[in-house]
Amino acid sequence: MSNNMPEYRPQTWVCFTILGFMLFAMCSAIFITGLQLHITMLTAMGFCILMLVLTGCPYKKLEFAIISSGELTIPTVLILYTIGAVMGSWIASGTVPMIIYWGLKLINPSIFLCTACLACVITSLATGSSWSTVGTVGVALMGVGMGLGVNPAMTAGAVVSGAAFGDKMSPMSDTTNVAPAVAGADLFDHIRAMLFTGGPALVLALIGFLFLGFSHGGSADSETIATILTSLDSIFNLNFTTLIPVVLVIGLAVLKFPAMPTLLISALVAALLAIVVQGQSISSIMTIMENGFVSKTGNAAIDTLLSRGGMFSMHYTASLTVIVMAFGGILEKCGILDNVLNKMKVMTRTVGTMVATTVLVEILLNLITASQYMTLILGGKLMMPAYREKDMLPQCLSRTLEDSGTVTSLLIPWNLCGAFASAAVGVNSFEYLPYALFNWICPLIAIVWGFTGMFQWKTGQIPSKRTYRSIEDEERAMVDEARELGEEANLK
């Protein structure tokens, strides 16, 4: 279908008008009008389609762009609904209440933020998924923080920070595999390179969380905590069997099970525990997995902690996913992003400006496409020629893609990652942004290392399984082999 379409190249003024309107509309909705992101994004997409059609873009091309976006949209939506079911079943089974119970008993409010961040680091490293971490352990930690009197925005920032680091560093993470694949780097060379930016960023973030904990960590009221503990103990049968879903998720992730079956198995096991251990009926647990758990104790704190989850709780994020992915497909397939981003190539004369430009491009793509995957892929394709020209190692590019593209996606309200995290923890992205320390320290460290030249390796400076020179040799060998095969076919 796409091969028979007439070529369309949008003019630069058209591209900047479309993107400018989109960013203006989204910022106005968030800061001024208070409109829902869905209708705002649809309005921006309608404006985009109108501009493209009026300037000669075939409508068939627009249709193709929207349809092709479904390849990424459908799996994302399915994972969202699955996580919603997991959240509901984990509460009903007693898994989340068990974590909250022992968290309130054991954790000091002053070190809670640091502990929450590290707990999410470990979970996300094991599972390779920031979404799974935020939607499960993150939800439980929000409850612990609320019980300890910690500012919810601070707790959310610690959860998001830990989840982002683990997702970024785990070899089982989608983004950790996508970034080196796009940049041409070896996976483990890529992970080792990220230690030089992600490691210092995490250390600084943990120091920041310790400072926040000791200065603003909350004032735990022992009477309130005692009431919450008593209520949890009376509502749920709290024993260590309720932690089986947590162990299962981490174990299956270590065994490299895909995310979807891992989450489904966890939800089903949690549902079984809810029936056997907590006395739920089959029909009630099915309803909880669909609509979410509803706590009716009469205690406002307990009811707020536990009334959440369910597939329907993900409708907002899932529907936003469909819209933003369709819009992103139009921006990519119709050449709007290429036109704008190519204008930024002039800012790559030195290694420092090249790294800073990569960070800027990734943040801009996260703002525009609202998709972490599209951000990594498009940014990698755009910036690779500059890194090849300077004979940099591929992991320098792949690392910077993750230092900016992966971590900042969780900070943008209309980005799929930001929208999901906000829905899961119940805190607006802009509210937890100042406290998501790792997510904005990491890009800054990447830029600092770029301008100082630290850890910016060229071919031959450190051992590397892949270099751009070796990739060029492989490409030439493939061309020569294809030429030889063609000559043999002609002789026959």
Helices and strands as residue ranges (DSSP letters): G 2-4, H 12-28, I 29-33, H 37-54, H 59-68, H 70-93, H 95-106, H 109-127, H 130-133, I 134-138, H 139-148, H 152-169, H 174-183, H 187-216, H 222-235, G 240-243, H 244-254, H 259-276, H 282-291, H 300-306, G 311-314, H 315-333, H 336-342, G 343-347, H 351-369, H 372-389, H 394-401, I 402-406, H 407-408, G 409-411, H 416-425, H 429-432, G 433-435, H 437-452, H 468-491
